[in-house]
Amino acid sequence: MYNLCVEENNAKKITEVMNERDIIASLLNQLGIPRNTAGYNYLLYIILKINRSNNINVKLTTELYPQIADELDSSVKRIERGLRYSIEAAWDRNSDGIKDILGYYDDCKPYSSEFIWLLADKYRMINNKNRYALMS
C-alpha cells in the first residue's frame, strides 16, 4: 500500500512507476502471457530494468539474468525456464497476436532474448507516444 502523504516529487515518481508497470502489464496481457506464471513477473521486471538502464547493449544471459536472480532471490536457470514457459504458452495461445503486436515476422516461436527485445522496443514506442501526447 502506498503512503498517500508523500511529497509531490515522490508522488510523481510513484505515479510514473505505476504507469510503467501498468503499460507493460497491459502489453503482456495483450500478448497472452499467463499472469499466474513466474515468467510473467520476470518479463515485467526485465522490461522495467531495460527501460531504466537506457542501454541497448545489455547482455541478457550474462549480465541481466544474474543481476535479476540476485535481486529476486532466484537462479538464472529458474528465470530462463520461467521465461521459456511463459513465451511458449503465449505463442501457443496467441501466435498471430504476437506477430501483430510485436511485428514478429517468423512462423517459429521466438527465442526468449528475441521476444524480450521485441517487447522492450514495443514498450519504448508506446512510452514515447505517451510522452509526446502529454507534451502537446
N, C-alpha and C positions, 0 to 999 in steps of 0.2 A: 504494500500500500504506500502510495506516495504521500509525503508530508505536504499539505497544501499551503502551509505557512512558510514559504521559501522566498528568497529574494527574487526579483524579476529576472535576473540573468540566469539563475539556476532553474527557474520555471521554464525559461525559453529552451535551455539545454535539455530538460526532461521532455518537453514537447517535441523537440527535434528528434530525440532518440525514439520516442514513441511513434512518431511519424515514419521514421526509417524502418522500424520493426513492422509497423502496420503495412507499409508498402511491400516489403519483402514477403511478409506472411501472405498477403493477398496474391502476390505473384506465385508463390509456392502452391497456394490453393488452386489457382487457375491452371497450373501445370499438372495438378493431380497428385502432388506429393502427399502421402498419407501423414496426417498430423500426429498420429499415435506412434510414430517411429522415431528412433534416435536420430536417424539421418535427416529428418525434418529440422530438428533443433541444431544439428551440426551445420546444415546448409544455411540456416538463418544466421548463425554465429559467424560462419566463414564469410558470407557476403557482407555482413557488417564490418568485419575485420578488413576485408579487401577495400571496401569503400573508404574506411577511415585512414588506411595506410597511404592511399593515393599513389601506390607503387604498382605499376603494371608488370613489373618483373619479379613478382613474388613467386617463389618456388613452392608449390603446394605441398608436395610429398616430403620434401626435405626441410622446409622452413616452417610453413604454416601449420601443417598437421601436428608436428611435435609440440609447437607452441600452444596450440589449442588443447592438445591432450594434457599438457601440464596444467593449463588454466581450468579445465573441466574435470580434472582428476580422472582421466581415462587413458586409453592407449591409442597409439597410431593405428593399430590393427582394428580396434573397435570402431574408430572413426571411419576408416576406409570401408569396412564391412557395412556400417550403417548407411553410408552414402551410396554404396553399390546397391543395397537392398531398396532404398527409397527411390533411387533413379530408375531401377528396373521395374518397380511396382508402378511408378508413374508412367513409364513407357508402355507397359502392358495395358494400362487403363486408357491412356490418352496420347498415343504417339502422334496423331495428327495435330492435336492441340499444342504439343511441344514444338512440332515443326512450325506451326503458325506463329506462336507467341515468341519463340526464341529465334526464329529464322534458321532453324536447323534443316539442312538440305539432304541428308543421307537417310537411307532406309534402315540402316542398322542403329541399334541403341548407342547413344554417345558414351564415350568414356567419362568417368567421373570428372576429371580435370576439364574436359571439353564442356561438359554440362555446367560446371561451376563458372567457367569464364563466359559462356553464353549468358548465363543468369546474371553475372556481375555486370556485363555490358548492357543487358536489358534494364537492369536496375538503374545504372548510370543514366541511360537515356530517359527513363521515366523521371528520375530525380532532377535532371537538368530541365526537362519540360516544366516541372512543378516550380522550380526556381524562377524561370523566365516568366511564368504565369503570375507569380507573386509580385515580380518587379513591375509588371505592366499596370 
